[in-house]
Amino acid sequence: MDSKYLIDVEDLYGAHNYNPLDVVITKGKGIWVWDVEGNKYLDFLSAYSAVNHGHCHPRVVKALIEQAKKLTLTSRAFRNDQWPLLTKEICDLTGYEMVLAMNSGAEAVETAIKAARMWGYQKKGIPENEAEIIVCANNFHGRTVTIIGFSSEVLYRKDFGPFTPGFVEIPYDELGALEEAINPNTAAFLVEPIQAEVGIIIPKEGYLRKAKQLCKENNVLFMADEIQTGLGRTGSLFACDHEGVKPDILIIGKSLGGGCYAISAVLSQREILELFTPGTHGSTFGANPLASAVARAALQVMQGEKMVENSAEKGEYFLDKLRTIKSPHIKSVRGKGLLIGIELLSDAGGARRFCEALKKEGLLCKETHEHVIRFAPPLIIRKKDLDWAFKKIKKVFKEID
């Protein structure tokens, strides 16, 4: 079976809710992947930061196989021997007191919303069904009906309403707007420390720190969505760490599963997460032993192989190199750690054609919001591999110029 056959079958039988590059991957190892014809590519997207450890990391795969042979699922009707160990290891690593596991990032965001509302009613004293959560324009927190309901992207919302009420949208990176939006019924402020999906938008220095202070002064929970930015992607354990901010509720996912299994989590202190009682929230697959064992291995690898430090070092190095490219199509190059975006000018013909050209050169990346090329290689990448990627990127810009 060749790529064309598989693409045709997918287009015929699969729903068309994605627009992928036409490369059919069959194998991955470390930072490299191969298509069904045997062509080799450098993965410069990492499954939107879910593959921070690289593809099929041997220690993570070993943990998955060993656990899969013993026990995969019990539901939460019974206990298992992996979830308790993961809870302690996550809390020891992050300094939070409790953790609640789910499966996808969107589920974790929904969980955080429920936790914030429950806290608002039970602890802050907000009148029932009047709690508000402040969100930012151009946010991306997932695809559930509740979450897309507070998205400012028309495409995400069209034909999916009516939506869940209780959300107030403000501009991103504007403290004045946050201060004005807060009122006695405000339970929480939900924010991405870097808006990755909209094009690697990094707020001004001090924004997160001052926003957290505003929330504290007004008895409002500061909730950070670090599903993409967390666990080393930006060169620190969490992107909020760059400003010394500890969110009241922290949302993680993607690379928590080491690129091998889906798991997400909400972290907070006891006074917030202990409000959940039996029957108030749950998931059949949440905190399953297979996911827990994989996550434990993923966290151990992240720390043992100094992936966070490598992200900081290699990210700074690569950003400096990208900024040397002279092209009439480039508007700006920005990023933190190994989360990097090249924004193109509106007359550049869109980022898609650059990504397609890079694919032909053996480099896989993806456009985001039409005019931005996103680079997010696995955090295990070496300097020589970044040099190879840089030559390909520079070549494509020169040829398209």
N, C-alpha and C positions, 0 to 999 in steps of 0.2 A: 504493500500500500504506500503510495507516494503522497506528498503534501497536498497536491491538487485534489486527489480523491478525498482525503480526510477533510479538507476545507469545504468541498462541495457537500459532503455528508452532513457536516456541522451546520452549514448554511441552510440545508434543506430541513433538518429535523430539530435543530436547536433554536431557541428563541434568540432574536437578534437584539439583545440588550447590551451588547458590547461591540466595539469596533476595533478588534485586535489587529496588530500587524500580522501579515500572512506568513508567519513562521510557525511550523508545527514541531514543538519540542518533544523529544522522546527520552532524553537522558540529561542529568545534571550532576556535576561534581564540583564542589567549591564555588568558584566564581564563574565557571564555564557551563554552558549547555550545548547540546547537540540536537539538530533536527533529524527527521526520519531519513533524510538523504545522507546524513553523516557530516553535514557542515557544522563547524564549531563557532560559537558566539560567546562573547563576554557579556554576562548579564549585568546590565547597568541600571536595573530597576528594582531587583530583589523582591519581586511580587509586592510592590508598594511597601517595602520595608518589612515584610514578613519573613524574608530570607536573609536576615542580617548575618546569620552564622554561615552562610553559603549553602549550596545545595547538598542535601544528604550528608550532613556533618557526621562522621563515623561514630562519635560518642553519643550524639542525639539519636541516631538510627539504632545503635546498639540498645539504648534504653527503651526505645519504642518496641523493638523486636522482643526483648526479654520480657517486658511487661505484657505485650500482646500474647505471649505464650502462657502467661499465668492468669491474668484477669483484665478484661477490657471495660466492663460496664456493670454497675450494680444498681444504678439510679441512686437517688438520695434516700430511698426507703431504708437502705442499710449503709453502714460505714465501710470505708476501704482504708487500706494501710498507706496509701500514697498522698492523699489529700491533706491529712494532718501535717505531714512533713513539709509539704509545699507551703502551707499557710505560715508555718514558723520561719521557713527560709525566706519567703517574700517579706515578711514583717521584719526579720532581722536585717535584711538588705536595705529596706526603705525607711525604717523607723516608724511605720504605721502600726496600729494595734490590732486591726482586723482586716480580713480580706474576704470578698465574696466572688466566686468564680462563675463565669458563664462561658459561652462558646465563641461568639463573634464580637467584633467591636461594637456593632450596632446594639447587640443585646446588652453589652456593658454600659453603653450610654443610656439606654432605657432604664437599666438598673440604677444608675446614678441619678437620673431624673426622679425615679420613685423614691430613692433615699432622701433626696433634697426636699421633695414635697412632704414626705412623712415627717422629717425633722422640722419643717416649717410649721406644720400643724401641731405636732406633739411637744416641741421644745420652744419654738418662737412664739406660738400662740396665734398664728395667722388663722382667720376664720375659714372654716371648711369650704373647699372648692374655690378659694380665692387666691391661692398661692401663684406667684409669678416667678418665672426664671428668665433672666436676661441673657440673650445670645447675641452673637456678632454677625453682621452682614458678611456674605460670602463664606459662611461657615460650611464645613463638611463634617458631619458627625455620623453619617450612615444613611440607610435607605428605608427605614420603617416609615409608616404613615405619620407617626408622631414626629419623627425627626425631619422628614422632608417638609412637614408642615411649617417648620420655622427656618427653612432654607430660603435664601433669596435668589436661588437659581430657578428660573421659570421652567426649564426643561424637567427638573426633578419633581416639580409640583403639578404640572399640567395633567389634567384628567384623573387625578388621584384623590381629590378632596371629597367630602369635607375633612378638615384637619382638627387636631387636638388644640384647644385653646390654652392660654396660660403662659405664652411666651412673648417677650418684648424684644424686638430687634434694635440694635444700635450699631453705629459704625465701628469697625475694628480700629484699635489703636487710638481711640479718642477718650481720654479720661473724663473730660467734661460731659460727654454723652452718657457715660456710665454713672457718674454722680447724679445727673439729672434724672436718669431712669429709675434709680433706687427709690423705693417707697416702703411703707410699713408692711406691705404684702409681698415684698421681694424675698424669696427663699434662697436664691442662688444666682451666681453669675457663671455661665458655662463658656469656656474659651479654649481655643487652640493656641498654645504658646508660639507656634509658627503655623500659619495657614498653608499646609502643604498642597492640598488638592487644587486650590485656586491659583497656584503658581509660585509657591515658596515665598509667601509674604511674611517678612520678619518685622515685628513691631519695633518702635523706637526703644532705645535703651532706657530702662526704668519703668516702662509701661506695666509690665506684669507685677513688679514690686509695688508700685503705687496703686494698681488696681486691687491687689490683695489687701493693702492697707485700708482702702476705701471700704472694701467688704467687711473687714474686721470692725471698723468704726461703726458700721451700720448693722451689725449682726446678720450678715449675709454670707452664705457659704461660697467659697471660691473653688470652682470645679474646673480642673484641667483635663482636657482630652489629649492624652499623650500616646494614643494608639499607634500613630505613625512616628512621632518624634521621640518616644520613650525608649528606654533600654539601649542607650548608646548612640542612636542615629545622629544626633547633633553634636557629639563630642563630649557630652556629659551623660550621667545616668538618665536624667530627665532634662528636657529643655528648660523647664522652670528653674533648674539648678544654676543656670547661667546668671540668674538674678537673685539667687539665694531665697527663692520662694518655695514654700511647702504648701501645696493646695490642701484645702479641707477634705476634698474628695479627688482622688487621682484615678484616672481611667487608663488601663493599659490593655494591650492585645497583640495582634500580629506576631512579632518576633518572640513573644513569650513562649510560643510553641516551637521555636527553633526551626521554622520552615517545614515542619513535619506533621504538625497536628494543630487543629484549631482550639485555642483557649484564650479567654480574655478575663479580666479581673477588675474589680472596683476596690480601691484601698481607701481606708479612712480610720479615724479613731473610734474607740469603742462607743462613745456617746452617740454616734451617728449610726453605725452599722448594727449596733445591738437593738435598734428599734425594729429590725426585721424579726418577726416571730414565726413559728411554724405555720405554714399556709399562706403567708403574705407575699411570698415570692419563691420562684424555683425554676428548675430546668432538669429534665431527665438526664441529659448528657453533662450538665454543669458539674465540674469538679470530679469527673470520672477518673478512675485510676490510670487509664492509659494517658490521658491528657496531662494529669498531674505528674506522672513519671517523666514524660517528655519535657514538661516545663522545668522540672527540677534539673534535668540534665542541661537544658538550654541555659539556665541561669548559671550553672557551674561552669559551662564552657565560656560564657560571656565574661565571667570574672577571671577564670584561669588563663584565658588567651588574651586578656587585656584588650578586648574589642572596643571598649569605650575610649581608651587612650589612643588606640589606633585610628579610630574615627576622627578624633580631634586633630591628631598629627597629620594624617593623610588628607583630611578635608581641607585644612589650611594650605597644604602643599598644592592640592589640585585646584583650589580656587585661585591661587596666585597664578598658576599656569593658564587657566582658562581666561583670566583677565588680560593676558598678553595677546589674545587673538584679535586681529584687526579685521573687522568685517562691517560693511555698510548695513548689514541686516541686524546686528546685535544692538539692543537697547541697553541691557544691563546684565550683569552676572552677579548672583547673590546666593547666599547659603550659610549654613552652619554645620560644622562637621561634614559628614558625607550625605547631606541633604542639600542639593544644589539645583538651581534653576538658571537657564539662559533665557531671558525674555527677548523676543524678537520684535522688531518694529512692525507696524501694521501692514506695511507694503512688502514684507518679506515672503509673502505667499503662504504663511501659516507654518507651524512647527512640524506638522505631520510629514511634509516632504523631506525635512531634514532627518527625521527619525527613520524614514524609509531608506534614505541614502546611507545612513549609518548602519542599518541592518545589512546592506550589501557589503559593507566594510567589516562585518563581523561584530558589530557592537549593537546590543539591544537596549533601547530606551523608549520612552513614550512621551507624547505631547500631553500637556494638560492645559485646559482652557484656551485652546487654539494657538496661542502665541508663545507658549513657554515649553521649552524642552526640559524635562526633569531627569536629573542624574542621581541615582541612589544605589551605588554598588554594594555588595555585601561588605560588612565591616571587617572582614578578614583580608581585604585586598592589600596587595603590596605596591610599593612605589614603582617597580618596573612595569606592573600591569597598568597602573595609572598613566605612565609614560606612553605605553602602547595605545591606550585609549585616547590620550591627548593627540597623538599623531593622526589617528583616524578622524577625530572631531575637527582638527585643524584642516585636514585634507578636504573634508566635506564642505566646510565653509568656504574654502578657497575655490573649489570646483563650482559651487553654487553661485558664488560671487561672479 
